[in-house]
Amino acid sequence: MAETRKLHELAITPQTLIEDNKSLLATKRIEAWYAAKTEGGLTGVISCSDARVSVTTAFGTPNIVSIRTVAAGGLRDKEDPMSWVFSHKGAGKFMVLEHFDGEQFRFGECPKGCGGLGEKEKMVGQEEDLSTCGEVYDAIDYVRRHVDHHDMVLQAMITASKLTRLTNAPVLAAAIDHRTYKVFPLAELSGDNFRSSIRLADLIDYDPGKLYYMGIPTLNLAWTPGPFHSLIMANQTVVSERANNRSFFESQRVQNPRAVVISTEIRPAGARYPKTFGEPNTGFMVRLPYIKEKDGIVLSEQELCIAFAQAGYALSHAATAQQGGSFYGTDTIIIETPSMELTQRIATKLQETQAYQDWKKSRGKQLIGVQVNNAKTIEAVLFSK
């Protein structure tokens, strides 16, 4: 808890972001990322935007291609705007990482802890309302349209299955207990090969009583050679190191990041800003998908709308937060793109949303715009205070 308080007490300003990105630790982590890229040693991870989930922390490495979305949802198996990432030779393997609160887990019951999956569970039995992207498109619409299932195992498996259609690399479906940071491998998919401890019948005929009868259905990769073996072993070391850290366990009970980060960057924020976002529960991350073209990147209005909807989940909770509750300390928004002009345009559009306006009236302190190129922060500007 003390460490979390220290992180929340750190000032976040344009200057501190620039200095953090130029620090020796950030430089080392970025250099390690590019070295791994040349060897095909990066791991692409689709994980939840939830601030309590830090993939670089979970596996003790900065060598992650980071794709953060609410409930790790939104992947399309056709024409996904991030498809160029999934075919990149720098990433030798991919993972879909859902999360849950291990303290709340009960045998025979669906795991709890992910806010996005919790919202999806409320929709079970309701008629689907596929509203178009517009003023009414908010976090609930995002969950309804882009999260496939309320159960973390099925959500991970569905997304992993979609991912196999976009990459020839092996894919791991997994879940992390965000309180202890233990990662549970669920299934490994590679080409036509499928390995899992889960019976297909339990996936087709969903029954949490059967699926979780013996706990989280885990595929034992720790002692099995394979593409994910080293990551699982590294995670065991991380879990062991934090096992007696009660303050960390308690600090992960409630999601309370300092900032909401909307970014086009695929290099993890924890690698680029180790002092600011190097620990869990410091940033609610939303990936801003784009298409790469010769003259730069292209952002569609639809993808921007979807990103705002996800950021709106955090902002709307922050606007009504009570002391000690989720997002009570969320007073900063950071927008990152390769162009300050583009960052400014996005910031202007965000300020027109109801979620932003409600947050600004109650909790909001500052909106910072950043120009970032190849993990380097070129410029950072305070747009709103």
Secondary structure, DSSP 8 states (H G I E B T S, - for coil): -HHHHHHHHS---HHHHHHHHTSHHHHHHHHHHHHHHHTT-EEEEEEE--TT--HHHHHT-S-EEEEEEGGG----SSS-TTHHHHT-TTEEEEEEEEEE-TTT--TTS-----HHHHHHHHTTTS------SSTT--HHHHHHHH---SSHHHHHHHHHHHHHTT-SS-EEEEEEETTT--EEEEEEEETTEEEESS-HHHHHTT-HHHHTTTSS-----TTS-STTHHHHHHHHHHHHHHTT-HHHHHHTSS---SEEEEE---S-HHHHSHHHHSSTTSEEEEE---EEETTEEE--HHHHHHHHHHHHHHHHHHHT--TTSTTTT--EEEEEES-HHHHHHHHHHHHTSHHHHHHHHHT--EEEEEEEETTEEEEEEEEE-
